[in-house]
């Protein structure tokens, strides 16, 4: 057992890969997800086997997946971004306004605009955290209210309605490609790109290093400020993109769009095995966590669980994930220390 | 030694670094040649660490020449220093526990394959090659969490090798290593020297310095003192240079009549921390506990007081046996302990002075379980007055006071328990010179009134000036005991740097 921890190189590459996958948090959370889907489908087969059921399964979590990916990157650097819901709201409202003012605007331009707005707001977050030397929790709690305040002032009591936006854009929210919704495909592409960056680029690995031990990162001479700003910028851009997709999917955007999403995104990342103290976890885990979070919400009513317990289950899931994290890491540490004594 | 003729890899001349009004490094000079292992020695606070941090790029020097490989440099960050080819191994290695050993070695300068993607296979191969060369069995794929200090240092060295560093600085690398691990480290250091790299080696262990290094530079009080080759100098000469200063009459020590044994410690033992510690303290006596930082002095004091548990041995205070691991019992029996880090462990800085002083005798002040500020003020008044704590009111917050006055409040707090034995850890650390003398006078007065005092101090002049008797701790053992007349800086330094093996032999 401890051999796989202490001497992983003694195993063949395939066995190592298999071991990594089987022991990963992502696979555990995916199994829970499969179990939830299976239970709900057993009770009501249309949960999975109807065209609508299949589409909802993928479509419902797609926007949260985008936000959770960004959140996971920020948490990996031992920070947190509570302003993602406000960024999403602002970007969604921007999307509507752009279409109202310029009806013929290409969809891609709007997407880029939403992502660029998010990027800007994310850079502001990152710069405040990196240069202010104040915990990200406090900074982004502040910007969460500030950004929301801007949306409220901007939108007032106006709301963007489906009729304000072009039909092709709204179709984006419901269209499918080979039975997989387009929004899901967009989220999946973002997931692959960010996941690839985190595991194979210097910048990505440095984000893990910064989250694992910020003081050591300083001693290593890593460009900590730059990486932290980049993490927040990425998170902001993904939230901005999510805002555009939100407008396409729901058709109506009020000034409160995206309220409460920040906590769902943090919850998704934590459930997916992203350590809240940084340094470990993957965006894949966060994505599966987001899917589990929203799928449970849809599955519990089908299973006949009362409203109160639906929320409690989500809470228990989050607490359980954190307790499991602590337990796994102390167990791993103990095993490594025991292995050291044996040598 | 043929490398003497070549240009030095590192040259520091009259380098200066101050923090506010504190001069950390007044006049640092160091010249390291390629293919040489250069020892840097000096007491705690001599400025060695500051010098290392300047070389590492953590600090910028205020004045002086800093040349590396024949070019003037001024590093603004650790990255610049590393890029130039300087690797620093700190006493306590800093690694990323969540990442693999390989990633720890290459972090920040990973090998890149096509498309600027990290080439993991190549990194694993290189890490394995380095470990083979170092003769260590360490799996490059395992995560760094749970590695021993020795293995962590191996990773630091592997980092330095993969960096192809021209200069390797090792800041007390052997402090936490066992004999075998030290040998392994030295073998590596010698092979790096033979490749023509320059090495700076900081250590308090003279046997190591003399067996490994070819040149020795001595520092004292932030100043460069002397440089000599190992062949030309001796341990005695080095110790002389390290301490060479007069014990000033800053210390108003008055001799007090020595009474009965107050504290008796027998065979105290805690695995991996200290071993077989026995000593007696008498009434009216100030006993200095000297030794290097990390020798185990504070740990012994904490165990005697009952904060930390111990495996074997006994503590007796005035004939009564004190149970281990129970500070309340120690306080009741008449023991007081003033920790080194008083802001964190000795004082509630947000609370008022009166509340701080009264805090340990709170139980005696309560009426029906209710504690009033009035009762606290009444109880605290005489103590604060006696110590001349210079504050306007007892209700003032402790955080706003100077370090010296904070120290006096902590002492007052413990005096309120009317102790028979006072253990005080680094009584004057972080206190200005004037207040130091006041704290010293206070300790002297208390001893005069018959209190037994154990004073832990890293400042040799303070120990020599204040103590009636000096116990020297090295690597968790008492390696020397000197009366006031016998205690000389040289004798204490010798005992403090003695290896545990020698002491028990």
Interface residues (C-beta under 8 A of the other chain):
Chain A: X5 X6 X7 X8 X9 X10 X16 X200 X201 X202 X205 X206 X208 X209 X211 X212 X213 X215 X216 X217 X218 X219 X220 X221 X222 X223 X275 X279 X280 X329 X332 X333 X335 X336 X337 X339 X340
Chain B: X57 X58 X77 X78 X79 X80 X81 X82 X83 X90 X94 X95 X96 X97 X98 X99 X103 X107 X108 X110 X112 X116 X117 X118 X124 X128 X139 X140 X141 X142 X143 X145 X146 X147 X148
